[in-house]
Amino acid sequence: MAEKMMTALLNTMMGMGTVFLVLIFISLVISLFKFIPAMQVRLANRKQKKKEAEMASQSGRPAPQRPILEEEVYEEEDEENVILDGQLVAVITAAILASTGGAVSADKLVVRSIKRVRTKNRR
């Protein structure tokens, strides 16, 4: 009787140990799920770059560069300054269009960066 109880206890411990090891393995796999989106983005970027390189090699000219919009953020600016900046961009765009005599349409105009120049009179 003691031998049967000992065998039953060992079988139970082996079964429980196996279950816990599998549960620990599953929890490790689930913890790695947070890295999957970053890997997908990396693969998508790699495929896109490869596709652009193929298109450039087929056409015999370099791949077109996308316009880069540089934006500087000032933490101390409030909502009023942001509205004024939008108006400033509109005025600058209108001035550029007027100076070119309408040769460039507003759709084709790309603003790459706007940088504020600090003068002595301003803060």
Backbone hydrogen bonds, N-H to C=O, Kabsch-Sander energy under -0.5 kcal/mol:
donor,donor_aa,acceptor,acceptor_aa,energy
5,M,1,M,-2.1
6,M,2,A,-2.3
7,T,3,E,-2.4
8,A,4,K,-2.5
9,L,5,M,-2.4
10,L,6,M,-2.3
11,N,7,T,-2.4
12,T,8,A,-2.3
13,M,9,L,-2.5
14,M,10,L,-2.5
15,G,11,N,-2.4
16,M,12,T,-2.7
17,G,13,M,-2.7
18,T,14,M,-2.3
19,V,15,G,-2.2
20,F,16,M,-2.4
21,L,17,G,-2.3
22,V,18,T,-2.2
23,L,19,V,-2.4
24,I,20,F,-2.3
25,F,21,L,-2.2
26,I,22,V,-2.5
27,S,23,L,-2.3
28,L,24,I,-1.9
29,V,25,F,-2.1
30,I,26,I,-2.5
31,S,27,S,-1.9
32,L,28,L,-1.0
32,L,29,V,-0.6
33,F,30,I,-1.4
34,K,31,S,-0.6
35,F,32,L,-1.6
36,I,33,F,-1.2
39,M,35,F,-1.7
40,Q,36,I,-2.3
41,V,37,P,-2.2
42,R,38,A,-2.2
43,L,39,M,-2.3
44,A,40,Q,-2.4
45,N,41,V,-2.6
46,R,42,R,-2.1
47,K,43,L,-2.4
48,Q,44,A,-2.4
49,K,45,N,-2.6
50,K,46,R,-2.2
51,K,47,K,-2.3
52,E,48,Q,-2.5
53,A,49,K,-2.3
54,E,50,K,-2.2
55,M,51,K,-2.2
56,A,52,E,-2.2
57,S,53,A,-2.4
58,Q,54,E,-2.1
59,S,55,M,-1.9
60,G,56,A,-1.4
61,R,56,A,-0.9
69,L,67,P,-0.5
70,E,68,I,-0.8
70,E,112,R,-2.7
74,Y,72,E,-0.5
75,E,73,V,-0.6
77,E,74,Y,-0.9
82,V,78,D,-1.4
83,I,79,E,-2.1
84,L,80,E,-2.3
85,D,81,N,-2.4
86,G,82,V,-2.0
87,Q,83,I,-2.0
88,L,84,L,-2.4
89,V,85,D,-2.4
90,A,86,G,-1.9
91,V,87,Q,-2.4
92,I,88,L,-2.6
93,T,89,V,-2.5
94,A,90,A,-2.3
95,A,91,V,-2.4
96,I,92,I,-2.4
97,L,93,T,-2.4
98,A,94,A,-2.4
99,S,95,A,-2.4
100,T,96,I,-1.8
101,G,98,A,-0.7
102,G,97,L,-1.9
103,A,100,T,-0.9
108,K,105,S,-0.8
109,L,105,S,-0.6
112,R,110,V,-0.7
114,I,70,E,-0.6
118,R,116,R,-0.6
